[in-house]
Amino acid sequence: MDIATMIKKARQDKGLTQEAAAEALGVSRQTISNWETGRTYPDILSVIKMSDLYAVSLDRLLKEEDSVKQTYRDYLEESTNTVKSNERRMKLTLVLITLGVWAASVIAFWLTHSGVDAMGYSLAVIWLVLPVLFFVASFIIGYQDWFGKWKWLAALVFSLMYSLTGYVTSVTAQNMVWKTVIWPDFAKLPIGLVISLAGLGLGVLIRNRHRKAAAQSAQAEQ
């Protein structure tokens, strides 16, 4: 018995329609149909969800001929590598955007750091652009659960970047004008830390709620 037949039989034995299974698994009815006709393979996360939904062990769900089993293993490996590659790309994109916006904010100061422009920079960048940037970046990291338990260190990194913004802009400008040496002031460190932790915490909270709701929906279908 191949994968497609086994998946279809497990669903029918559970007494679920394709529409009900699709809703519980978070996919379209057409996707379920494609899996059950062998047009496409389900990814590993969908197989695990089906195992829970249909109350069938993974071993039984994937029990089949060796040739087909190897084909599916190859598919899973390719699918997993694709997911990992996409995740690395998303992480890199987030890092580059965050660093890019921060660098652009610093450059903007040196282009407009005189008189009223400097005050406008402080209000717009220090108290609006960067807080929003670090909050959103932290939220994404928390929601995607990137870096595992190390994700909380992102709050420290972002708070340091936030705190140092003033030093590499206005403080450095004063050092140049007055020929003095003013060391970095980390007074804004707690502010950046609170902003980043708030973003991380909210992202983790929403992620956990979504996972809990999905689990409850699957249990309700059973």
The 8 nearest C-alpha neighbors of each residue, nearest first, counted from 0:
[[1, 63, 4, 5, 2, 64, 62, 3],
 [2, 0, 63, 4, 3, 5, 64, 67],
 [1, 3, 5, 4, 61, 6, 63, 0],
 [4, 2, 35, 37, 6, 5, 1, 34],
 [5, 3, 7, 6, 1, 2, 8, 35],
 [4, 6, 2, 8, 7, 3, 60, 9],
 [7, 5, 9, 3, 4, 8, 2, 35],
 [6, 8, 4, 10, 35, 5, 9, 11],
 [7, 9, 11, 5, 10, 6, 12, 4],
 [10, 8, 12, 6, 7, 11, 53, 5],
 [11, 9, 13, 7, 8, 12, 15, 53],
 [10, 12, 14, 8, 13, 9, 15, 7],
 [13, 11, 9, 14, 10, 8, 15, 53],
 [12, 14, 10, 11, 15, 53, 9, 221],
 [15, 13, 11, 12, 10, 16, 9, 53],
 [16, 14, 13, 10, 11, 19, 20, 17],
 [15, 17, 19, 18, 20, 14, 11, 10],
 [16, 18, 20, 19, 28, 21, 31, 15],
 [19, 17, 21, 16, 28, 20, 22, 27],
 [20, 18, 16, 22, 21, 17, 15, 23],
 [21, 19, 17, 23, 22, 18, 24, 15],
 [20, 22, 26, 18, 24, 28, 27, 19],
 [21, 23, 25, 19, 20, 24, 18, 26],
 [24, 22, 20, 217, 21, 25, 216, 19],
 [25, 23, 21, 22, 26, 20, 48, 45],
 [24, 26, 22, 23, 21, 27, 213, 20],
 [27, 25, 21, 24, 22, 30, 28, 31],
 [26, 28, 30, 29, 21, 31, 25, 22],
 [27, 29, 31, 21, 18, 30, 17, 32],
 [30, 28, 32, 27, 31, 33, 26, 21],
 [31, 29, 33, 27, 32, 28, 34, 26],
 [32, 30, 28, 34, 29, 33, 35, 21],
 [31, 33, 29, 35, 30, 34, 36, 28],
 [34, 32, 38, 30, 36, 31, 35, 39],
 [33, 35, 31, 37, 39, 32, 36, 40],
 [34, 36, 3, 32, 7, 33, 37, 4],
 [37, 35, 33, 34, 38, 3, 32, 4],
 [36, 38, 3, 34, 39, 35, 33, 40],
 [37, 39, 33, 36, 34, 40, 35, 32],
 [40, 38, 34, 37, 33, 41, 36, 30],
 [39, 41, 34, 42, 37, 38, 71, 74],
 [42, 40, 45, 46, 34, 43, 39, 44],
 [43, 41, 45, 44, 46, 75, 40, 78],
 [42, 44, 46, 45, 47, 75, 41, 79],
 [45, 43, 47, 46, 42, 48, 41, 49],
 [44, 46, 48, 42, 47, 43, 41, 49],
 [47, 45, 43, 49, 44, 48, 50, 41],
 [46, 48, 50, 44, 45, 49, 43, 51],
 [49, 47, 45, 51, 50, 46, 52, 44],
 [50, 48, 52, 46, 51, 47, 53, 45],
 [49, 51, 55, 47, 48, 53, 52, 54],
 [50, 52, 54, 48, 49, 53, 47, 55],
 [53, 51, 49, 54, 50, 217, 48, 221],
 [52, 54, 55, 50, 51, 49, 13, 9],
 [55, 53, 51, 52, 50, 56, 49, 13],
 [56, 54, 50, 53, 60, 57, 59, 51],
 [57, 55, 59, 58, 50, 60, 54, 51],
 [56, 58, 60, 59, 50, 61, 55, 47],
 [59, 57, 56, 61, 60, 62, 55, 50],
 [60, 58, 62, 56, 61, 57, 55, 5],
 [59, 61, 57, 58, 62, 5, 56, 55],
 [60, 62, 58, 59, 2, 57, 63, 5],
 [61, 63, 59, 60, 58, 64, 2, 0],
 [64, 62, 1, 0, 61, 68, 65, 2],
 [63, 65, 67, 66, 68, 1, 0, 62],
 [64, 66, 68, 67, 69, 63, 70, 62],
 [67, 65, 69, 68, 64, 70, 63, 71],
 [68, 66, 70, 69, 64, 65, 71, 63],
 [67, 69, 65, 71, 70, 66, 64, 72],
 [68, 70, 72, 66, 71, 67, 65, 73],
 [71, 69, 67, 73, 68, 72, 74, 66],
 [70, 72, 74, 68, 73, 69, 75, 67],
 [73, 71, 69, 75, 74, 70, 76, 68],
 [74, 72, 70, 76, 71, 75, 69, 77],
 [73, 75, 71, 77, 72, 76, 78, 70],
 [76, 74, 78, 72, 77, 73, 79, 71],
 [77, 75, 79, 73, 74, 78, 80, 72],
 [76, 78, 74, 80, 75, 79, 73, 81],
 [79, 77, 75, 81, 76, 80, 74, 82],
 [80, 78, 82, 76, 81, 77, 75, 83],
 [79, 81, 83, 77, 78, 82, 84, 76],
 [82, 80, 84, 78, 79, 83, 85, 77],
 [81, 83, 79, 85, 84, 80, 86, 78],
 [84, 82, 86, 80, 81, 85, 87, 79],
 [83, 85, 81, 87, 86, 82, 80, 88],
 [86, 84, 88, 82, 83, 87, 81, 89],
 [85, 87, 83, 89, 88, 84, 82, 90],
 [88, 86, 90, 84, 89, 85, 91, 83],
 [87, 89, 85, 91, 86, 90, 92, 84],
 [90, 88, 92, 86, 87, 91, 85, 93],
 [89, 91, 87, 93, 92, 88, 86, 94],
 [92, 90, 94, 88, 93, 89, 95, 87],
 [91, 93, 89, 95, 90, 94, 96, 88],
 [92, 94, 90, 96, 91, 95, 97, 89],
 [95, 93, 91, 97, 92, 96, 98, 90],
 [96, 94, 92, 98, 97, 93, 99, 91],
 [95, 97, 99, 93, 94, 98, 100, 92],
 [98, 96, 94, 100, 99, 95, 93, 101],
 [99, 97, 101, 95, 96, 100, 102, 94],
 [98, 100, 96, 102, 97, 101, 95, 103],
 [99, 101, 103, 97, 102, 98, 96, 104],
 [100, 102, 98, 104, 99, 103, 97, 105],
 [103, 101, 99, 105, 104, 100, 98, 106],
 [104, 102, 100, 106, 105, 101, 107, 99],
 [103, 105, 107, 101, 102, 106, 100, 108],
 [106, 104, 102, 108, 107, 103, 168, 101],
 [107, 105, 103, 109, 108, 104, 102, 110],
 [106, 108, 104, 110, 105, 109, 103, 111],
 [109, 107, 112, 111, 105, 110, 106, 168],
 [108, 110, 106, 112, 107, 111, 105, 168],
 [109, 111, 107, 108, 112, 106, 113, 105],
 [112, 110, 108, 109, 116, 113, 107, 117],
 [113, 111, 117, 108, 109, 116, 110, 114],
 [112, 114, 117, 116, 111, 115, 118, 110],
 [113, 115, 116, 117, 112, 118, 111, 119],
 [114, 116, 118, 117, 119, 113, 112, 120],
 [117, 115, 119, 118, 114, 111, 113, 112],
 [116, 118, 112, 120, 119, 115, 113, 114],
 [119, 117, 121, 115, 120, 116, 122, 114],
 [118, 120, 116, 122, 117, 121, 123, 115],
 [121, 119, 117, 123, 118, 122, 124, 116],
 [120, 122, 125, 118, 119, 124, 123, 117],
 [123, 121, 119, 126, 120, 124, 125, 118],
 [124, 122, 120, 127, 121, 126, 119, 125],
 [123, 125, 128, 127, 121, 120, 126, 129],
 [126, 124, 121, 129, 127, 122, 123, 128],
 [125, 127, 122, 124, 123, 130, 128, 121],
 [126, 128, 123, 124, 130, 129, 125, 131],
 [129, 127, 124, 131, 130, 132, 123, 125],
 [128, 130, 132, 131, 124, 127, 125, 133],
 [131, 129, 133, 132, 127, 128, 134, 126],
 [132, 130, 134, 129, 128, 133, 135, 127],
 [133, 131, 129, 135, 130, 134, 128, 136],
 [134, 132, 136, 130, 135, 131, 195, 137],
 [133, 135, 198, 131, 137, 195, 132, 136],
 [134, 136, 138, 132, 137, 133, 131, 139],
 [135, 137, 133, 139, 138, 134, 132, 140],
 [138, 136, 199, 198, 140, 134, 135, 139],
 [137, 139, 198, 202, 199, 135, 141, 136],
 [138, 140, 142, 136, 141, 137, 143, 135],
 [141, 139, 137, 143, 145, 138, 142, 144],
 [140, 142, 202, 199, 203, 144, 138, 139],
 [141, 143, 202, 203, 139, 206, 144, 140],
 [142, 144, 140, 145, 141, 139, 206, 202],
 [145, 143, 141, 142, 140, 147, 146, 203],
 [144, 146, 140, 143, 147, 150, 141, 142],
 [147, 145, 150, 149, 148, 144, 140, 151],
 [148, 146, 149, 145, 150, 144, 151, 141],
 [147, 149, 150, 146, 151, 144, 152, 145],
 [150, 148, 147, 146, 151, 152, 153, 145],
 [149, 151, 146, 152, 148, 153, 147, 145],
 [150, 152, 153, 149, 154, 148, 199, 196],
 [153, 151, 155, 154, 150, 149, 156, 148],
 [152, 154, 156, 151, 155, 150, 157, 137],
 [155, 153, 195, 152, 157, 156, 196, 192],
 [154, 156, 158, 152, 153, 157, 159, 192],
 [157, 155, 153, 159, 158, 154, 160, 152],
 [158, 156, 160, 154, 159, 155, 153, 161],
 [157, 159, 191, 192, 161, 155, 188, 160],
 [160, 158, 162, 156, 161, 157, 163, 155],
 [161, 159, 157, 163, 158, 162, 164, 156],
 [162, 160, 158, 159, 164, 163, 191, 157],
 [161, 163, 187, 159, 188, 160, 164, 185],
 [164, 162, 166, 160, 165, 161, 159, 167],
 [165, 163, 161, 166, 167, 162, 160, 168],
 [164, 166, 168, 163, 167, 169, 170, 162],
 [165, 167, 170, 163, 168, 164, 183, 171],
 [166, 168, 171, 164, 165, 163, 170, 169],
 [167, 169, 165, 166, 171, 170, 172, 164],
 [168, 170, 172, 171, 165, 166, 173, 167],
 [171, 169, 166, 173, 172, 168, 174, 165],
 [170, 172, 174, 173, 167, 169, 168, 166],
 [171, 173, 169, 175, 170, 174, 168, 176],
 [174, 172, 176, 170, 175, 171, 177, 169],
 [175, 173, 179, 171, 178, 172, 177, 176],
 [174, 176, 172, 178, 173, 177, 171, 179],
 [175, 177, 173, 174, 178, 172, 179, 171],
 [178, 176, 179, 174, 175, 173, 172, 180],
 [179, 177, 174, 175, 176, 180, 173, 172],
 [180, 178, 174, 177, 181, 175, 173, 176],
 [179, 181, 174, 182, 178, 171, 175, 173],
 [182, 180, 179, 174, 183, 170, 171, 173],
 [181, 183, 180, 184, 166, 170, 171, 174],
 [184, 182, 166, 185, 181, 163, 170, 165],
 [183, 185, 186, 182, 166, 162, 187, 163],
 [184, 186, 188, 187, 162, 183, 163, 159],
 [185, 187, 188, 184, 189, 162, 190, 183],
 [186, 188, 162, 190, 185, 189, 191, 161],
 [187, 189, 162, 185, 191, 158, 190, 186],
 [190, 188, 192, 191, 187, 193, 186, 158],
 [191, 189, 187, 193, 192, 188, 194, 158],
 [192, 190, 158, 194, 188, 189, 193, 161],
 [191, 193, 158, 189, 195, 190, 194, 154],
 [192, 194, 196, 190, 191, 195, 197, 189],
 [195, 193, 191, 197, 192, 196, 134, 190],
 [194, 196, 154, 198, 134, 192, 197, 193],
 [195, 197, 199, 193, 198, 194, 154, 200],
 [198, 196, 200, 194, 195, 199, 193, 201],
 [197, 199, 138, 134, 137, 195, 201, 196],
 [200, 198, 141, 138, 137, 196, 202, 197],
 [199, 201, 197, 203, 202, 198, 196, 204],
 [202, 200, 204, 198, 203, 199, 197, 205],
 [201, 203, 142, 141, 138, 199, 205, 200],
 [204, 202, 141, 142, 206, 200, 201, 205],
 [203, 205, 201, 207, 202, 206, 200, 208],
 [204, 206, 208, 202, 207, 203, 209, 201],
 [205, 207, 203, 209, 142, 208, 204, 202],
 [208, 206, 210, 204, 205, 209, 211, 203],
 [209, 207, 211, 205, 210, 206, 212, 204],
 [208, 210, 212, 206, 211, 207, 205, 213],
 [211, 209, 213, 207, 208, 212, 214, 206],
 [212, 210, 208, 214, 213, 209, 207, 215],
 [211, 213, 209, 215, 214, 210, 208, 216],
 [214, 212, 216, 210, 211, 215, 209, 217],
 [213, 215, 211, 217, 216, 212, 210, 218],
 [216, 214, 218, 212, 217, 213, 219, 211],
 [215, 217, 219, 213, 214, 218, 212, 23],
 [216, 218, 214, 23, 220, 215, 219, 52],
 [217, 219, 215, 221, 220, 216, 214, 52],
 [220, 218, 216, 221, 217, 215, 214, 23],
 [221, 219, 217, 218, 216, 23, 52, 19],
 [220, 218, 219, 52, 217, 53, 13, 54]]
